[in-house]
Amino acid sequence: MDTAPNRRTDPGVTLDFPAFAVALGEEASDPVVTHEGRDHRVDELAFSGHLDRMDEDLAAVAGLDVAVWRYGMPWRLTEPEPGAYDWTLWDRAFAACECHGLEPVVDLLHFGLPDAYGTRFADPVWVEPFLRYVDAFLARYPEPRWFTPINEPAITANFSAGLGIWNDRVADPDVHAAALGNIVRANLEALARLRADRDGWWVGAEGFHSPLADEDDPEGQAEGRAVRDREWAVWDLHLGVEPSPASAEVVARIDPAVLARIGELAGTVPDDRIVCGHDAYPVGVSAHGRRAQRPLELADRIEAYVATARAWSDRYRLPFWVSETSNLGLPVDRQTAWLDAMVDALDRLAAEGHPARGICWYSRGDQYDWDLALTRPVGKVTEVGLFDAARVARPAAAAYRALARARR
């Protein structure tokens, strides 16, 4: 199905990512989960009503003086039948972005697969269709320069086949490794296609866990580092970095042929076209050892992120941004306090020589059912948006506008 006009502009234009982006995103997760004994397709866009109120929502984003916009239309809606693409939503999305002066960071896969390709990320049957979709997208839309081909590869693999609560719904180390290998390969293959087609950027988004332990508790420190390093297997794979011992435990389980292809693709995107993404939330901080016996304050969570981001930057030596953040894990009345503290943290990191390139509040509006990681898809509001579920701006929206104006 291909009835909308094909938009064409000069594909030779290079659009550099801002020195410090102040961005927003639209929540579009769509994994399959089991609830009350039945399979359910989570549909965050349906809960929010965004597709029916797209112009209104993007006008509100532009009204905050935000210009960088993390945006994705679900793959399953763009390819309703194998090989048959319906570009209606993407055409509408890009037209709305152009109308409101928003530059999109394009997200092509956000936790869910089209029904025709099953629900299992550990089964590689979806990879080649995804790459055909990427090819078709690039052929139709020459304008976008910033891409997150697959949102949060490690979270997708872990929630699907590590914790076993989405999609594959299997909690098994070997299945998890298969899913992670397929997802990383697909992401890198997509980025290789992007680079062959245009001077595009990989603007990443990945779950970012920050461990916290007392300085005089070596066992707690070691436990936190081990958790962190296992999660950093996704970065080691993408960036071609020799894995740490904890990361190597994950990498060793990946099929050798998949691992070899990942090795061939690592480095496809030049360093000056990469901004790695830290999805850093209050809920993403975990206490270990004796520290787990005391409550975490907002400042504790920020300092845990700063320490972990320093270690990440020292290891990978690439620009990064906080590609998602919100008050998730804190009351909604702490939004502005969290925002101010996170911006201060990024400024401190930049002053130390760690190249922090921006922040993205995620998301524009309230989300649904994220208090239980989407496992109970009943439409319960999760109060994290700069605009509430009725699209009324919260006080943090004014603070975000001031930040966007100051950093523009």
C-alpha positions, 0 to 999 in steps of 0.5 A: 500500500503506497498512496501518499506522495513521495517527499524528496529534497537534497540528500547531500545536506549534512545536519550536525547534531547540536552541541547540546540538544534539548529534546523531547520524545513520543512514547511508542512502545508496542511489545507483546505481553501475556496478561490474564492468560492471553497475549496482548499487544501493548500500544502506547500510541493508542493509549495516548491518542497521539496519532489522532492529535499529532498536529496538536501535540507537535505544536505543543512541543514546538511551543517549548522551543524544542527542535530535536524530536525523538519520533517513531511510527510502529513498524507493524503499522508501516508493514501490515502485510509482509513486503507491503508498506503503508507510509501514511503515518510516516508521511503525516509524521514528517509533514507535521515535523516540517510544519512545526520546525522539529528535526526528528531522531528517527526510531524504526523499532521500539520493542515490538515486531509485526505479527507476521514475523512472530514475537521472538527476538531470539528467532532471527526470522525478523532480521532480514524483513527489518533490513528490507524495511530499513532499505525501503524507508531510506529510499522513500525518505532522503531527508532524515539524518539522525537515527535510532534504528532500534530503540534500547537493544539491551532492554529489548533483549533483557525484558524479552528473554532475560526477565522474560516479560515481553515478546519471547517471554522466556527467561533463559541466558542462552535465549537472551544471548540469541536475542541480543545478538540478533538485535545488535546485528540488526541495528548495526546492519541498519546503520551500515545501510544508513551510512551507505545511503547518506551522511547519517548519524547514529543517535543512540538510546540505551537503558542506563543502569547506575549502581550505587554502593558505599565506598568502604563496602568492596563486596557491594562495589564489586556486585554493582560493577558486575551488574553494570558490566554485564549490561555494557555487553551491548556497548562492547558489541556495538563499538567493537570493544574488548569485553570485560570478564562480566560482559564476556560471559554474555558475549560468549553465548552468542552464536559465533556466526552472528558474533563474527558479523557483528565484529565486521560491522562494528565501526561502520559509523565514524566516531564524529557521527555517533552520539551514544544514548543513556536512558537515565531515570531515577528508577534506573539506580540500584543500591548494592551491599550495605547501601541497599539498607538505606533509602535513595534520595534524589541527589544519591540517584544523580551522583550514581548516574554521574559516577557511572557516566564517567566510567562509561565515558572513560571506557568508550570515549564517545559523545553521549546524551541523556536520550531519555529521562523523566521523574520515573521512580519519583513523584510527579512534583519532583519533575523540575528538581530532577530536570535541574539536577540532571542538567547540572550533572551533564554540565559537570561531566562536560566541564570534566571533559566528558562530551555530554551532548544533550538531554531528552525528556521522555516523553511529551505526555504521560505514559501508560502502565510503565509502573509495571513495565507494561506487563499489565496493559490496562491504560493506567496513567504513569505521570511522567510527561511534561504534559499530563494525559489531558494535554495540560502543561505541568510546571516542568514544561515551563522549566524545559522551555527556559532550558531550551531557550538558554541552550539554543 
